[in-house]
């Protein structure tokens, strides 16, 4: 296992690389309409910006930490030493908003060691908002401490509701029916990582999704837990390469959030 100082080195690297990758991605964002785009599936797009930004992040992190493993949305798993940790990265979470010129996209970088996410960084380059956490050291937004919202019912704030091509329409409709019947409000930005960062910062009271990938949410898992929130056991259930359901929010509304899912 790494020492606390070694984890801190990776935390500093993650924030630095997120900033440099943000500048890199913004160059593509400025000409989003002319980018080469491919369809991975219905409403599931990948652009040259995604691939090149991931390549930039991979190069920076694995040059600094050669023994570590790396999981990226666009290029899959690169195995490191058997006792190393794993970087889990989404270079542009929110490709649809990115390509449409909307500001709700971000860079998500997590570092996993053992059975826990040790570092979580989510950076929105358009708004210059940096959400960052190291396990045991709390969570911050642009350097200031953040905490989940003091919420006791679903009517106490906004809930993020995720939706992917794998979400069944009937399931989404049932989630919305249950949430609205409890007096709740909802938002979907097109980026699960951003919605989850809002939970950590107390801007949303919670987030639910029936199917989300590890690279979209593991950084936020660290953020929300360090901000005093409660998160379903995603890492234990699905690992660093898997996908599945996620529930996250203020502790007192966690059970109500869980009850939203069919």
N, C-alpha and C positions, 0 to 999 in steps of 0.2 A: 504493500500500500504506500501511496505517496504521503509525504509529510504535509503539514498545513502550509508550509512555505512553498512547496511545490504546487499545491493547489492554487495558492495565491498568485504564483507566476502565471498559471494558466488563466486565472481570472483577468489579470492585467493584459495578457495577450489577447483574450477574447474581446475585451472592450476596444483595444487598439485596432485589431483586425476588423471588427464590426465598423469602426469609423472609416478605415481605409476602403473597405468593401462598399460602404455607403457612397463614398465619393466616386468610386469606380462605377457603381450601378447608376448613379445619377446622370452620368454621361450618356448611358443608354436611354434613360428615362426621358431625356431631352429630345430624343428622336424615336420615341416608342412607335410612332405610326409607320416607320420605315423598317422595323426590325423583321428578321426572318422568324416566323412562328410556325410551330408544328402542333398538331392535335394528338395528345396521348389518349384521348377518349372524349366523350361528349362533355363540353364545358371544362375540359382539362387540357390546358395549354402549356407549352414550354417555348421559350424564346432563346435566342442567342445570348440575351442578357443573363438569363438564369444560368446557362451553362458556363459562360465566361466568368461570371461573378463567383460561382462555386469553385472554378479552377483557381481563381485569385485567392479565395479563402483557404483552399486546400494547400496551396503552395506556401502561403504564409505560416499556417499552423504546423504543417508537417516538416517544414524547414527548421522551425524552432523546437519542435518536439518529435524527433524522428521515430521514436519507438511507439508513438501513440497510433491507435486505429482511427479510422475516419468513415463516417456514414454521411453521404450527401444525397439529397433527393434526386439529383440528375445523374450522378455517376456511381451510386451504390456504395458498397463496402470495400475499404482498403484495410487489410488486417495489419496490425503492428505486433509488438511483442506480447507474449501470453499474459504478462502481468501488467500491461499498460492499460490506460483508460481509453475511452472512445469519444471522439468529437462527433456530435450529431448536428447536422447543419441543413437549414433551408436557406439557400442564397437569396431568393426573393419569394417570401411567403405573401401571396396576393398577386399572382401573375396577371389575373384578369384586371384588377384595378390599375396595376402598373401599365398595362398595354393601353388602357383607356385614359391614361393621364390623370388618374385619381390619386390622392395622397395616402391611401390606406394600404400600404405594402411595407414590408420590413425585412430585415436580415435577422435570422434566428440562429444562435450558436449555443449549444449545450455541451458540457463535458461530464461524462458519466464514468464513475469509478466504483467498482463493487456493485452494491445494490442501491446506489443513490445517485441522483444528479447533483454534482458538486458545484457546477457553475452554470448560470443561465444568463444570457445576454440577448435582448431584443432591441434592435435599433431601427427607428424610422428616419431615414435620411431626409425626407421631404420636410418633416416638422422638427427635425433635429432633436428627437426625444430618445434618450438612452435609458432603458430599463435594465438594471444589472443586479445580480445577486451571487454571493458565494455562500455555500452552506455553512451555517453557524455564524454568519457575519451580517445578517439582515439584507434587506432589499432597498434599492434606491431608484429614483428617477432623476436623471441629470444631477446626480450627486446628493440629492436630498432624500432622507428616509421616507419610505412609503409603507402603508399598512392597508390591509383589506378593510372594506367599509363595515361599519357597525350596523348590520342589518339583521332583522329578526323575522321578516316575512318577505315573500316574493313581491309584495307591493311597496317595499322600501327602496326600490331602485330599478335599474335596468339590468336585464339578463342577456348575455350574448348567447346566440343560438347558432351553432355551426351547421353547415350544409355542404355536402360534397356530392359528386356524381354517384357515389355509392349510397347516399341517403334515400331511403324509400319515401316517396311523396306522402303516403298515408302516415308514416311515422312522424314526419315533419309536421303535418297537419295536426296530429294528436298532441305533439309537444306544444304547439302554438295554442291549441284549444285549452289545454291544462294550464298553461302559463297565464293566458288572458283571463281565464275563469278565476284565477287566484288574485287578480288585480295587478298582475305584472306587466311590464313593458319589455320590449326586446330590441336588439340591434344585431345586424350582421354587416361587418365591414368588408367582407371578401378576404379577410386575413384572420385565421384562427389565432395566430400568435399575437396579433395586435389586440383582439378582443380579450385574450387571456391576460395580456399585460395590463389592460384596463382593470381587470379584477384585482391584480396585485396592487395597483395604485389607488384602489377604492373608487374608481370611476364607474365600474360595474359591480353588482353584488355577486354575480356568478356567471358560469358558462357551462353549456351542455352541448354535446355532439355525439351522435350515434357511431360515427366512424371518422377518426382523425389519425394521421400518421405520426410516428415518433418525432420526425424532424420538424413537424409543425407545433409540437406542444411540449417537448421535454425541457427546453429552456424556461418556458413559463411555469412548469411544475416547480422548479427551484425557486423562481420569483415568488409564486403565490405562497408556497410553504414558508419561505423566509419572511413574507409579509404578514404571516399569521393566519393564512387561509388553510382550507382543507381540500385535498385533491384525491380522487380515486386512485387506486394502485396501478397506474398505467404501466410503469416500468416493469413491475413484477408480473403483470399480466401479458404484456406484449413485447417487452425488450426494446432494444435500440433500433431494430429494423421493422417492427410490427406496426399494426394499426388496430384501432378498436374504439370502444366508447370511452368518453371522458366526462367527468363531473368535477367542477372546481368552484369554490366560492367561499364566502364568509362562513365560519363554522356553524352559526345558528340557523343558516338557511340551507345547509348542505343536504339534509334529508329531504327538504322540499324540492330542491333541484333534482335530486335523484329520482323523486317521484314523477318528474316530468317525462322521463324516458319511458316509452312503451315497453 
